[in-house]
Amino acid sequence: MRKEKIEVARGSENPFRDAGLPHPELENARAVLAAEIIGILKKQNLSKRKAAAITGIDPADITRIRKADLKGFTIDRMIKILESLNHKIEVRVRPIRSRKADREAIIHV
């Protein structure tokens, strides 16, 4: 059996940027929020119906989040879902190339 060499490429922290997709920062933010929602639903052992009742969204939308089908889910909508699951959101704003922490703006939602 012949062994093939596999080339490994290290990616960045954002797979959407690595794939060359449009709006990679927004897509990554939505993916991170969805992962948090999925983790909370698992931790609290919530069915889609229970989760829908708590969050006020359709059970089909809970399924879509669990399958990472995030079309139609805006960041603000996902923040509202997290808030309804009793979680706070923290947004940090800082210059891209700055290394000074004192230039950050932090928003707690």
DOMAR-20028 format. One record per atom (N, C-alpha, C): x, y, z; residue in one letter. Coordinates in steps of 0.02 Angstrom, whole numbers, padded with zeros to 5 digits, always signed. Each point is the difference from the previous one (the first is absolute). Example, Ala and Ser with C-alpha at 12.3 -4.5 7.8 and 13.67 -1.06 7.14 Angstrom:
2
+00660-00284+00390A -00045+00059+00000A +00045+00060+00000A -00018+00053-00036S +00042+00059+00003S -00039+00055+00037S 
// end
This chain:
109
+00042-00059+00000M -00042+00059+00000M +00045+00062+00000M -00014+00044-00045R +00040+00061-00007R -00029+00055+00044R +00043+00032+00038K -00022+00055+00043K +00005+00065-00039K -00053+00040+00003E +00000+00065-00033E +00016+00053+00051E +00037+00050-00022K +00014+00057+00043K -00060+00047-00003K -00022+00021+00057I -00056+00046+00005I +00028+00069+00019I -00018+00049-00039E +00022+00068+00016E -00051+00031+00048E +00025+00027+00054V -00042+00031+00050V +00010+00075-00005V -00055+00036-00005A +00002+00073-00002A -00032+00027+00063A +00036+00041+00035R -00028+00030+00061R -00042+00060-00020R -00061+00002+00026G -00045+00054-00016G +00002+00054+00053G -00039+00052-00011S -00005+00054+00049S -00054-00019+00050S -00018+00047+00042E -00054-00012+00048E -00068+00005-00033E -00002+00019-00063N -00063+00010-00034N -00002-00043-00064N -00036-00056+00002P -00003-00044-00059P -00036+00032-00059P -00044+00048+00014F -00036+00034-00054F +00048+00044-00040F +00048+00031+00034R +00052+00040-00034R +00045-00047-00039R +00019-00056+00031D +00044-00048-00034D -00032-00026-00065D -00066-00008+00001A -00035-00026-00059A -00015+00054-00051A +00016+00063+00017G -00011+00055-00047G -00073+00020-00008G -00041-00014+00050L -00071+00016-00003L -00011+00074+00015L -00055+00029-00027P -00014+00070+00014P -00020+00010+00073P +00018+00057+00027H -00018+00020+00069H +00023-00053+00052H +00062-00019-00002P +00023-00054+00045P -00006+00016+00074P +00008+00064+00019E -00004+00017+00071E -00071-00008+00026E -00049+00021-00040L -00070-00007+00020L -00020-00074+00002L +00022-00037-00049E -00017-00072-00001E +00031-00036+00060E +00061+00019+00017N +00033-00031+00057N -00036+00018+00065N -00021+00063+00006A -00037+00021+00059A -00065-00039+00007A -00036-00009-00055R -00063-00039+00003R +00014-00072+00019R +00054-00028-00026A +00017-00070+00016A +00018-00007+00074A +00036+00048+00027V +00018-00002+00071V -00063+00005+00043V -00045+00046-00017L -00062+00006+00038L -00042-00063-00005L -00004-00029-00059A -00038-00063-00009A +00030-00055+00042A +00066-00005+00002A +00033-00052+00040A -00016+00010+00074A -00003+00061+00022E -00018+00013+00070E -00072-00021+00013E -00045+00016-00045I -00071-00019+00008I -00005-00076+00002I +00033-00034-00046I -00002-00074-00002I +00026-00029+00066I +00055+00028+00025G +00029-00024+00063G -00047+00009+00058G -00034+00057+00003I -00048+00014+00054I -00058-00048-00004I -00027-00011-00060L -00056-00047-00008L +00019-00070+00022L +00061-00022-00016K +00023-00066+00021K +00008-00003+00075K +00033+00052+00028K +00013+00001+00072K -00065-00001+00040K -00049+00037-00024Q -00065+00003+00035Q -00047-00057-00021Q +00025-00042-00046N -00039-00057-00024N -00070+00021-00025N -00001+00052-00041L -00064+00026-00025L -00018-00031-00067L -00061-00024-00004S -00026-00024-00064S -00013+00062-00043S -00013-00012-00064K -00013+00058-00043K -00065+00036+00020K -00048-00038+00025R -00063+00032+00022R +00010+00041+00063R +00037-00027+00048K +00014+00038+00062K +00041+00062-00016K +00051-00009-00042A +00042+00056-00019A -00041+00053-00036A -00045-00021-00043A -00042+00047-00037A -00045+00039+00048A -00027-00035+00049A -00044+00033+00049A +00038+00052+00041A +00062-00015+00018I +00041+00046+00039I +00022+00060-00041I +00022-00013-00061T +00028+00053-00042T -00052+00039-00040T -00058-00030-00010G -00052+00034-00039G +00010-00006-00075G +00043-00046-00021I +00009-00010-00072I -00031-00068-00019I -00009-00009-00064D -00031-00061-00026D +00045-00061+00013D -00030-00058+00017P +00041-00060+00009P +00043-00018-00061P -00024+00015-00059A +00039-00013-00061A +00064+00042-00001A -00004+00061+00028D +00059+00042+00004D +00051-00027+00049D -00023-00031+00053I +00046-00033+00047I +00038-00056-00036I -00036-00038-00040T +00031-00054-00039T +00050+00029-00049T -00017+00056-00032R +00047+00031-00047R +00064+00022+00034R -00006+00028+00060I +00060+00021+00036I +00042-00062+00017I -00032-00053+00023R +00036-00061+00017R +00036-00030-00060R -00026+00011-00059K +00031-00026-00062K +00047+00052-00032K +00009+00057+00034A +00043+00054-00024A -00024+00028-00067A -00065-00003-00012D -00031+00031-00059D -00021+00070+00023D +00045+00048-00006L -00010+00065+00031L -00026+00055-00046L -00022-00019-00059K -00030+00049-00045K -00062+00029+00033K -00006+00066+00000G -00057+00032+00030G +00009+00015+00074G +00056-00021+00029F +00014+00015+00070F +00049+00058+00003F -00024+00058+00022T +00044+00057+00008T +00035-00005+00067T +00053+00037+00008I +00036+00000+00063I -00045+00025+00056I -00039+00052-00013D -00044+00025+00054D -00053-00051+00019D -00025-00038-00048R -00049-00052+00016R +00032-00055+00044R +00061-00017-00016M +00035-00052+00040M +00016+00026+00070M +00015+00064+00005I +00012+00029+00067I -00064-00003+00041I -00057+00015-00031K -00064-00004+00035K -00014-00072+00023K +00017-00049-00040I -00009-00070+00019I +00043-00016+00060I +00063+00022-00001L +00044-00012+00057L -00025+00035+00063L -00025+00061-00008E -00029+00035+00058E -00059-00038+00029E -00042-00028-00043S -00058-00038+00024S +00021-00064+00035S +00061-00023-00014L +00027-00059+00034L +00043+00020+00061L -00010+00063+00022N +00033+00027+00061N +00076+00005-00007N +00022+00024-00057H +00072+00010-00011H +00011+00072-00024H +00055+00029+00023K +00018+00068-00020K +00052-00004-00056K +00002+00052-00039I +00046+00005-00057I +00048+00057+00014I +00063-00010-00018E +00049+00053+00006E +00031+00011-00069E -00001+00062-00022V +00029+00018-00064V +00060+00045+00012V +00056-00016-00030R +00060+00041+00007R +00015+00033-00067R +00014+00065+00003V +00017+00037-00060V +00069+00030+00011V +00045-00014-00047R +00068+00027+00005R +00029+00006-00070R +00049+00044-00007P +00031+00007-00066P +00032-00067-00021P +00000-00014-00064I +00025-00063-00025I +00074-00010+00016I +00041+00049-00010R +00072-00008+00008R +00026+00025+00067R -00042+00023+00043S +00023+00027+00064S +00014-00056+00049S +00051+00008+00039R +00016-00049+00052R -00015+00029+00069R -00025+00060+00002K -00014+00033+00064K -00071-00019+00024K -00003-00031+00057A -00065-00021+00028A -00041+00059+00022A +00032+00058+00014D -00037+00057+00025D -00043+00033-00054D +00006-00022-00061R -00040+00028-00055R -00061-00041-00016R -00017-00048+00042E -00059-00042-00012E -00063+00034+00026E -00054-00013-00035A -00066+00019+00024A -00038-00065+00011A -00028-00008+00059I -00035-00062+00016I -00073+00016+00012I -00043-00039-00033I -00072+00009+00006I -00028-00064+00030I -00038+00006+00054H -00034-00057+00030H -00073+00003-00020H -00024-00051-00033V -00069-00002-00023V -00041-00044+00046V 
// end
